[in-house]
Amino acid sequence: MNSRSILSIVFIAFGLLFFGLNWIIEGYSEIIVFIGAIFLLLGAIFSFIAIFKNEKGIMKFISLVSFFVILFLITWFEPFQVLRIVTWLKNIV
């Protein structure tokens, strides 16, 4: 297991932490959701890099599967989170 596999799990955990933090606090914080989404995306990117570099272990696959499971659960239980992030990004650019 190399550093990319570990980084992918760490970024997935931070993304899940930020989405959980947004769920715990009252109201909606766009910046917390955006940071959580960036961490999840970084975790998936590092997982893909680890797969393409043929790192040993299954940690890279666990983080990739958890990325898709977390995104599925977010869109299943709070479907407007994705819409808010896309709208926020559209207004920035």
C-alpha positions as CSV (number, residue, x, y, z in Angstrom):
1,M,0.0,0.0,0.0
2,N,1.5,3.3,-1.1
3,S,0.9,6.9,-0.3
4,R,-1.7,7.4,-3.0
5,S,-4.0,4.7,-1.6
6,I,-3.6,6.2,1.9
7,L,-4.3,9.7,0.6
8,S,-7.4,8.6,-1.2
9,I,-8.8,7.1,2.0
10,V,-7.9,10.2,3.9
11,F,-9.6,12.5,1.4
12,I,-12.7,10.4,1.3
13,A,-12.8,10.5,5.1
14,F,-12.4,14.3,5.2
15,G,-15.2,14.7,2.5
16,L,-17.5,12.5,4.6
17,L,-16.6,14.5,7.7
18,F,-17.5,17.8,6.0
19,F,-20.8,16.5,4.7
20,G,-21.6,15.1,8.1
21,L,-20.6,18.5,9.6
22,N,-23.0,20.2,7.3
23,W,-25.8,17.8,8.2
24,I,-25.1,18.4,12.0
25,I,-25.1,22.2,12.0
26,E,-28.3,24.0,11.6
27,G,-29.0,25.5,8.2
28,Y,-27.0,25.1,5.1
29,S,-23.4,26.1,4.6
30,E,-22.3,26.2,0.9
31,I,-18.6,26.4,1.7
32,I,-18.7,23.3,3.9
33,V,-20.5,21.3,1.2
34,F,-18.2,22.6,-1.5
35,I,-15.1,21.6,0.6
36,G,-16.6,18.2,1.2
37,A,-17.2,17.7,-2.5
38,I,-13.7,18.7,-3.3
39,F,-12.3,16.3,-0.7
40,L,-14.4,13.5,-2.2
41,L,-13.3,14.3,-5.7
42,L,-9.6,14.4,-4.6
43,G,-10.1,11.0,-3.0
44,A,-11.5,9.5,-6.2
45,I,-8.7,11.1,-8.2
46,F,-6.0,9.6,-6.0
47,S,-7.7,6.3,-6.1
48,F,-7.7,6.3,-9.9
49,I,-4.0,7.3,-9.9
50,A,-3.3,4.4,-7.5
51,I,-5.1,2.0,-9.8
52,F,-3.2,3.1,-12.8
53,K,0.1,2.9,-11.0
54,N,-0.7,-0.7,-10.0
55,E,-0.2,-0.2,-6.3
56,K,-0.5,-3.2,-4.0
57,G,-3.5,-3.8,-1.8
58,I,-7.2,-3.3,-2.1
59,M,-7.4,0.1,-0.3
60,K,-7.5,1.9,-3.6
61,F,-10.7,-0.1,-4.6
62,I,-12.3,0.5,-1.2
63,S,-11.9,4.3,-1.5
64,L,-13.2,4.3,-5.0
65,V,-16.3,2.2,-4.1
66,S,-16.9,4.4,-1.0
67,F,-16.7,7.5,-3.2
68,F,-19.6,6.2,-5.4
69,V,-21.6,4.9,-2.4
70,I,-21.2,8.3,-0.5
71,L,-22.4,10.2,-3.6
72,F,-25.3,7.9,-4.1
73,L,-26.4,8.3,-0.4
74,I,-26.0,12.1,-0.6
75,T,-28.2,12.2,-3.7
76,W,-30.7,9.7,-2.3
77,F,-31.2,11.4,1.1
78,E,-30.5,15.1,0.1
79,P,-31.0,15.5,-3.6
80,F,-30.8,19.3,-3.5
81,Q,-27.2,19.2,-2.2
82,V,-25.9,18.5,-5.7
83,L,-28.2,21.1,-7.3
84,R,-27.0,23.7,-4.8
85,I,-23.3,22.9,-5.5
86,V,-23.8,23.2,-9.3
87,T,-25.8,26.4,-8.9
88,W,-23.1,27.9,-6.6
89,L,-20.4,26.9,-9.1
90,K,-22.4,28.4,-12.0
91,N,-22.7,31.7,-10.1
92,I,-19.0,31.9,-9.4
93,V,-18.0,31.4,-13.0
